[in-house]
């Protein structure tokens, strides 16, 4: 994104903490993720291997979490920033993790006149326990 001039200097300092996804909603789920910042809560929760997958759209490992998060992305894409707190159990591989987190999701345009958009996700994990 930086080579194409899409990231402003103001956004650049926050990029390590963000995950970015497209504006394409599919079915009942959120849009696919195309960037996971090196210090983002999603990378911390789902791991380095998940964040570094190549050649495919990223989805969170728990389909229930995917479906539950879709409304927040829809709200952001309707030009209303979404802020919320959630506590849920996430099923990952053979374990269940209880997590409490805050999240802010906003839709951004590369430039004010652009038809293209993407969503920026900033999450903060408040509590994390393996069940």
Z-matrix of the N, CA and C atoms (Angstrom, degrees):
N
C 1 1.449
C 2 1.523 1 110.63
N 3 1.328 2 118.07 1 -37.27
C 4 1.451 3 118.73 2 -177.20
C 5 1.521 4 111.48 3 -67.42
N 6 1.327 5 118.28 4 -33.34
C 7 1.458 6 120.28 5 179.83
C 8 1.528 7 111.60 6 -69.11
N 9 1.321 8 117.58 7 -24.34
C 10 1.458 9 120.13 8 179.01
C 11 1.526 10 111.83 9 -93.36
N 12 1.337 11 116.93 10 0.14
C 13 1.454 12 120.39 11 177.65
C 14 1.515 13 114.34 12 80.71
N 15 1.329 14 118.78 13 15.24
C 16 1.465 15 120.77 14 -176.57
C 17 1.524 16 113.99 15 -81.05
N 18 1.310 17 117.41 16 -18.70
C 19 1.456 18 119.61 17 -175.61
C 20 1.522 19 109.25 18 -103.22
N 21 1.319 20 116.35 19 117.44
C 22 1.459 21 119.82 20 177.65
C 23 1.525 22 108.32 21 -76.02
N 24 1.307 23 115.13 22 163.24
C 25 1.472 24 119.81 23 179.06
C 26 1.525 25 111.06 24 -61.59
N 27 1.316 26 117.44 25 -34.84
C 28 1.465 27 120.28 26 179.71
C 29 1.521 28 111.55 27 -65.76
N 30 1.325 29 117.66 28 -37.69
C 31 1.460 30 121.31 29 179.22
C 32 1.526 31 111.19 30 -76.88
N 33 1.314 32 117.21 31 -33.90
C 34 1.463 33 122.07 32 -174.97
C 35 1.529 34 113.03 33 -53.88
N 36 1.321 35 118.34 34 -40.98
C 37 1.459 36 120.57 35 -177.74
C 38 1.537 37 112.50 36 -66.28
N 39 1.336 38 117.14 37 -21.38
C 40 1.461 39 121.12 38 -179.00
C 41 1.529 40 113.29 39 -96.29
N 42 1.317 41 117.73 40 -10.98
C 43 1.467 42 121.97 41 -174.89
C 44 1.532 43 114.16 42 -53.09
N 45 1.325 44 120.98 43 -40.03
C 46 1.470 45 118.65 44 -179.33
C 47 1.528 46 113.91 45 -61.04
N 48 1.313 47 118.14 46 -21.51
C 49 1.467 48 122.52 47 -176.72
C 50 1.524 49 113.02 48 -97.53
N 51 1.323 50 117.31 49 -5.74
C 52 1.455 51 121.96 50 -174.00
C 53 1.513 52 113.15 51 -103.73
N 54 1.309 53 114.99 52 156.18
C 55 1.461 54 122.90 53 162.92
C 56 1.519 55 105.11 54 -117.00
N 57 1.324 56 116.29 55 141.40
C 58 1.457 57 121.05 56 -179.67
C 59 1.516 58 109.49 57 -118.96
N 60 1.319 59 116.13 58 143.12
C 61 1.455 60 119.81 59 177.85
C 62 1.522 61 109.03 60 -139.01
N 63 1.310 62 114.64 61 167.06
C 64 1.465 63 120.03 62 -177.76
C 65 1.524 64 109.82 63 -73.60
N 66 1.309 65 115.13 64 -178.98
C 67 1.466 66 120.39 65 175.59
C 68 1.521 67 111.17 66 -104.21
N 69 1.324 68 116.93 67 14.69
C 70 1.468 69 122.44 68 -177.26
C 71 1.522 70 110.11 69 -94.75
N 72 1.315 71 116.46 70 103.11
C 73 1.460 72 121.07 71 176.39
C 74 1.517 73 108.92 72 -81.88
N 75 1.322 74 116.21 73 134.39
C 76 1.461 75 121.23 74 -178.44
C 77 1.523 76 109.07 75 -122.86
N 78 1.323 77 116.25 76 118.08
C 79 1.463 78 120.12 77 178.63
C 80 1.515 79 111.09 78 60.01
N 81 1.335 80 115.93 79 -133.30
C 82 1.460 81 121.61 80 -178.38
C 83 1.522 82 113.15 81 -95.56
N 84 1.325 83 117.36 82 5.37
C 85 1.456 84 120.22 83 -175.37
C 86 1.514 85 113.44 84 -102.58
N 87 1.326 86 115.14 85 174.49
C 88 1.458 87 120.53 86 177.18
C 89 1.533 88 110.78 87 -77.79
N 90 1.312 89 117.67 88 170.17
C 91 1.466 90 119.63 89 178.49
C 92 1.535 91 111.11 90 -69.87
N 93 1.330 92 116.91 91 156.34
C 94 1.465 93 119.99 92 179.47
C 95 1.533 94 111.82 93 -68.67
N 96 1.306 95 115.25 94 146.80
C 97 1.461 96 123.72 95 -178.59
C 98 1.527 97 108.60 96 -87.24
N 99 1.338 98 117.47 97 135.84
C 100 1.454 99 119.28 98 177.02
C 101 1.526 100 113.47 99 -120.15
N 102 1.335 101 117.80 100 -6.85
C 103 1.461 102 120.72 101 178.64
C 104 1.512 103 108.60 102 -148.66
N 105 1.340 104 116.63 103 133.23
C 106 1.463 105 122.19 104 176.67
C 107 1.521 106 107.03 105 -127.01
N 108 1.325 107 116.09 106 111.34
C 109 1.465 108 121.29 107 -178.76
C 110 1.522 109 112.21 108 -60.59
N 111 1.317 110 115.47 109 148.59
C 112 1.471 111 120.36 110 -174.82
C 113 1.525 112 112.87 111 -65.75
N 114 1.342 113 118.83 112 -17.35
C 115 1.462 114 121.54 113 178.59
C 116 1.536 115 111.23 114 -118.99
N 117 1.333 116 116.50 115 19.79
C 118 1.463 117 120.23 116 -177.83
C 119 1.523 118 111.44 117 -76.72
N 120 1.322 119 115.13 118 155.49
C 121 1.466 120 120.32 119 179.21
C 122 1.529 121 110.87 120 -66.02
N 123 1.333 122 118.03 121 -33.24
C 124 1.463 123 120.11 122 178.59
C 125 1.528 124 111.29 123 -64.51
N 126 1.319 125 117.33 124 -41.59
C 127 1.471 126 120.25 125 177.88
C 128 1.529 127 109.61 126 -64.77
N 129 1.331 128 116.25 127 -41.27
C 130 1.470 129 120.36 128 178.51
C 131 1.531 130 110.97 129 -61.24
N 132 1.314 131 116.95 130 -43.54
C 133 1.460 132 121.61 131 -176.12
C 134 1.524 133 112.95 132 -75.44
N 135 1.325 134 117.48 133 -48.31
C 136 1.464 135 121.01 134 -172.70
C 137 1.524 136 113.95 135 -93.70
N 138 1.314 137 117.69 136 -13.19
C 139 1.461 138 120.57 137 173.47
C 140 1.522 139 115.49 138 98.19
N 141 1.293 140 113.21 139 161.19
C 142 1.463 141 122.43 140 -178.40
C 143 1.529 142 112.19 141 -63.88
N 144 1.333 143 117.04 142 -42.73
C 145 1.471 144 119.93 143 -179.63
C 146 1.525 145 111.21 144 -60.64
N 147 1.327 146 116.57 145 -42.05
C 148 1.456 147 120.12 146 177.97
C 149 1.534 148 110.51 147 -62.87
N 150 1.330 149 116.67 148 -46.90
C 151 1.465 150 121.09 149 -175.69
C 152 1.520 151 113.08 150 -66.58
N 153 1.321 152 117.61 151 -26.28
C 154 1.467 153 120.70 152 -174.46
C 155 1.523 154 113.52 153 -99.76
N 156 1.325 155 118.66 154 13.58
C 157 1.464 156 120.95 155 177.97
C 158 1.531 157 109.47 156 -57.95
N 159 1.292 158 116.47 157 137.46
C 160 1.466 159 121.70 158 -178.76
C 161 1.530 160 110.62 159 -108.98
N 162 1.314 161 116.33 160 146.43
C 163 1.453 162 121.68 161 169.89
C 164 1.509 163 116.61 162 74.05
N 165 1.312 164 118.10 163 13.86
C 166 1.457 165 118.86 164 177.03
C 167 1.522 166 109.65 165 -147.43
N 168 1.319 167 116.23 166 158.18
C 169 1.452 168 120.92 167 177.19
C 170 1.516 169 108.43 168 -72.82
N 171 1.310 170 116.88 169 135.50
C 172 1.457 171 120.57 170 178.88
C 173 1.516 172 110.55 171 -83.16
N 174 1.297 173 114.71 172 137.19
C 175 1.463 174 123.56 173 172.69
C 176 1.517 175 106.85 174 -129.97
N 177 1.322 176 117.11 175 150.38
C 178 1.454 177 118.59 176 175.72
C 179 1.522 178 108.53 177 -67.99
N 180 1.331 179 117.85 178 150.60
C 181 1.466 180 120.79 179 -173.81
C 182 1.533 181 115.60 180 -67.89
N 183 1.311 182 118.90 181 -12.38
C 184 1.461 183 121.11 182 -177.15
C 185 1.531 184 110.15 183 -111.17
N 186 1.345 185 118.37 184 112.42
C 187 1.473 186 121.14 185 -178.96
C 188 1.530 187 113.41 186 -59.66
N 189 1.333 188 118.10 187 -33.23
C 190 1.470 189 120.53 188 178.44
C 191 1.530 190 110.72 189 -66.11
N 192 1.318 191 116.84 190 -40.28
C 193 1.458 192 121.01 191 177.05
C 194 1.521 193 110.28 192 -65.01
N 195 1.327 194 116.37 193 -39.94
C 196 1.470 195 120.93 194 177.35
C 197 1.527 196 110.42 195 -56.74
N 198 1.315 197 116.06 196 -50.64
C 199 1.459 198 120.62 197 -177.17
C 200 1.530 199 111.21 198 -65.45
N 201 1.339 200 116.95 199 -40.06
C 202 1.466 201 120.94 200 -178.55
C 203 1.530 202 111.98 201 -67.57
N 204 1.323 203 117.93 202 -27.12
C 205 1.460 204 120.35 203 -177.03
C 206 1.526 205 113.39 204 -86.88
N 207 1.310 206 117.99 205 -12.28
C 208 1.462 207 121.67 206 -173.82
C 209 1.525 208 113.41 207 -59.03
N 210 1.321 209 118.17 208 -39.94
C 211 1.467 210 120.60 209 -177.91
C 212 1.526 211 111.51 210 -61.73
N 213 1.311 212 117.64 211 -35.61
C 214 1.467 213 120.81 212 179.31
C 215 1.531 214 110.62 213 -65.76
N 216 1.331 215 117.18 214 -40.85
C 217 1.463 216 120.23 215 178.17
C 218 1.531 217 110.67 216 -68.23
N 219 1.321 218 116.74 217 -38.16
C 220 1.471 219 119.48 218 177.22
C 221 1.528 220 110.49 219 -61.04
N 222 1.330 221 116.61 220 -43.74
C 223 1.464 222 120.69 221 178.70
C 224 1.526 223 110.55 222 -60.60
N 225 1.325 224 117.00 223 -44.63
C 226 1.466 225 120.66 224 179.96
C 227 1.530 226 110.70 225 -62.76
N 228 1.314 227 116.88 226 -39.77
C 229 1.469 228 120.29 227 -179.36
C 230 1.527 229 112.76 228 -72.79
N 231 1.320 230 116.32 229 -14.37
C 232 1.462 231 120.68 230 173.80
C 233 1.531 232 110.41 231 -91.22
N 234 1.353 233 114.55 232 19.82
C 235 1.467 234 122.53 233 175.83
C 236 1.530 235 113.64 234 70.71
N 237 1.334 236 117.20 235 23.61
C 238 1.457 237 120.91 236 174.31
C 239 1.522 238 107.49 237 -117.95
N 240 1.310 239 119.32 238 110.65
C 241 1.464 240 119.06 239 176.89
C 242 1.524 241 109.44 240 -54.67
N 243 1.328 242 115.66 241 141.02
C 244 1.460 243 120.82 242 -179.96
C 245 1.523 244 108.54 243 -109.59
N 246 1.324 245 116.37 244 129.08
C 247 1.460 246 121.94 245 172.37
C 248 1.517 247 106.94 246 -128.45
N 249 1.325 248 116.86 247 132.61
C 250 1.454 249 119.17 248 179.19
C 251 1.517 250 112.61 249 -157.94
N 252 1.317 251 114.27 250 162.98
C 253 1.461 252 123.32 251 176.10
C 254 1.515 253 106.81 252 -116.69
N 255 1.322 254 117.03 253 138.19
C 256 1.467 255 120.40 254 179.18
C 257 1.517 256 110.01 255 -140.63
N 258 1.299 257 115.54 256 150.60
C 259 1.460 258 122.64 257 171.21
C 260 1.516 259 105.19 258 -133.21
N 261 1.333 260 116.34 259 127.19
C 262 1.453 261 119.96 260 -175.95
C 263 1.521 262 109.74 261 -156.43
N 264 1.313 263 114.97 262 164.16
C 265 1.461 264 121.50 263 171.94
C 266 1.523 265 107.10 264 -97.74
N 267 1.315 266 116.33 265 132.70
C 268 1.456 267 121.77 266 179.13
C 269 1.523 268 108.51 267 -114.01
N 270 1.317 269 115.69 268 133.49
C 271 1.457 270 121.91 269 179.00
C 272 1.525 271 108.59 270 -98.05
N 273 1.343 272 115.25 271 115.37
C 274 1.463 273 121.25 272 -179.70
C 275 1.524 274 108.50 273 -130.94
N 276 1.336 275 114.49 274 120.04
C 277 1.454 276 121.15 275 -177.73
C 278 1.516 277 109.53 276 51.83
N 279 1.339 278 119.85 277 -120.67
C 280 1.472 279 120.38 278 -178.65
C 281 1.515 280 112.51 279 -101.06
N 282 1.310 281 119.06 280 14.80
C 283 1.462 282 119.41 281 -177.38
C 284 1.525 283 111.24 282 -126.37
N 285 1.318 284 114.02 283 160.17
C 286 1.457 285 121.93 284 175.93
C 287 1.526 286 106.75 285 -117.80
N 288 1.319 287 115.24 286 131.65
C 289 1.458 288 121.69 287 -178.94
C 290 1.522 289 108.25 288 -120.17
N 291 1.329 290 116.37 289 129.62
C 292 1.460 291 121.36 290 174.28
C 293 1.521 292 106.89 291 -92.62
N 294 1.323 293 116.17 292 126.99
C 295 1.457 294 120.18 293 -176.17
C 296 1.517 295 110.76 294 -134.36
N 297 1.314 296 115.67 295 140.78
C 298 1.456 297 122.87 296 171.19
C 299 1.524 298 106.09 297 -119.62
N 300 1.337 299 116.39 298 130.84
C 301 1.460 300 118.91 299 -176.46
C 302 1.521 301 111.73 300 -151.19
N 303 1.318 302 114.62 301 154.89
C 304 1.453 303 123.10 302 171.17
C 305 1.516 304 106.83 303 -106.14
N 306 1.332 305 115.98 304 150.19
C 307 1.463 306 118.75 305 178.67
C 308 1.521 307 110.36 306 -148.56
N 309 1.316 308 113.32 307 146.56
C 310 1.448 309 122.55 308 174.51
C 311 1.517 310 106.53 309 -125.77
N 312 1.320 311 116.36 310 126.78
C 313 1.468 312 121.84 311 179.20
C 314 1.523 313 107.48 312 -125.85
N 315 1.319 314 115.91 313 126.12
C 316 1.453 315 120.15 314 177.94
C 317 1.530 316 109.18 315 -133.28
N 318 1.321 317 115.57 316 149.31
C 319 1.458 318 121.23 317 174.64
C 320 1.519 319 108.05 318 -92.90
N 321 1.320 320 115.55 319 135.16
C 322 1.465 321 121.77 320 -179.79
C 323 1.514 322 109.84 321 -124.13
N 324 1.318 323 115.48 322 153.95
C 325 1.460 324 122.65 323 172.71
C 326 1.523 325 107.33 324 -116.10
N 327 1.333 326 117.55 325 141.17
C 328 1.464 327 119.55 326 178.78
C 329 1.525 328 112.87 327 -59.43
N 330 1.320 329 116.30 328 -30.53
C 331 1.464 330 122.24 329 174.92
C 332 1.527 331 107.24 330 -149.11
N 333 1.321 332 117.77 331 158.88
C 334 1.471 333 119.54 332 -175.19
C 335 1.530 334 114.69 333 -57.15
N 336 1.319 335 118.59 334 -29.99
C 337 1.463 336 121.13 335 -177.01
C 338 1.527 337 113.39 336 -97.78
N 339 1.307 338 117.29 337 3.45
C 340 1.459 339 121.17 338 -176.86
C 341 1.524 340 111.76 339 -73.56
N 342 1.335 341 115.92 340 141.80
C 343 1.461 342 121.12 341 172.26
C 344 1.521 343 110.95 342 -82.35
N 345 1.325 344 116.43 343 -20.85
C 346 1.463 345 120.66 344 -179.75
C 347 1.527 346 110.20 345 -78.11
N 348 1.323 347 114.56 346 145.93
C 349 1.458 348 121.07 347 176.93
C 350 1.517 349 108.73 348 -139.33
N 351 1.311 350 115.74 349 165.81
C 352 1.450 351 121.96 350 169.31
C 353 1.525 352 107.00 351 -150.31
N 354 1.315 353 116.76 352 162.67
C 355 1.462 354 121.38 353 178.63
C 356 1.522 355 109.34 354 -104.08
N 357 1.318 356 115.34 355 138.08
C 358 1.456 357 121.89 356 173.38
C 359 1.523 358 107.33 357 -108.17
N 360 1.336 359 115.48 358 129.92
C 361 1.464 360 122.84 359 -179.01
C 362 1.521 361 107.80 360 -114.92
N 363 1.329 362 116.86 361 125.69
C 364 1.462 363 122.11 362 173.16
C 365 1.515 364 106.53 363 -122.57
N 366 1.312 365 116.83 364 119.32
C 367 1.452 366 121.24 365 -179.54
C 368 1.516 367 111.42 366 -123.45
N 369 1.319 368 115.46 367 148.34
C 370 1.458 369 122.25 368 175.87
C 371 1.517 370 107.45 369 -127.65
N 372 1.325 371 116.42 370 121.25
C 373 1.463 372 121.23 371 178.16
C 374 1.526 373 108.49 372 -80.96
N 375 1.323 374 116.12 373 122.07
C 376 1.458 375 121.78 374 179.64
C 377 1.532 376 112.27 375 -91.13
N 378 1.332 377 116.13 376 -36.30
C 379 1.464 378 121.20 377 -178.01
C 380 1.516 379 107.83 378 -152.51
N 381 1.340 380 116.02 379 140.03
C 382 1.455 381 121.40 380 -178.18
C 383 1.524 382 108.40 381 -145.34
N 384 1.341 383 115.71 382 121.69
C 385 1.462 384 120.52 383 -178.82
C 386 1.515 385 109.82 384 -141.00
N 387 1.315 386 115.78 385 132.92
C 388 1.459 387 119.68 386 175.27
C 389 1.514 388 108.39 387 -81.53
N 390 1.330 389 117.18 388 130.52
C 391 1.470 390 121.54 389 -178.70
C 392 1.509 391 110.49 390 -92.37
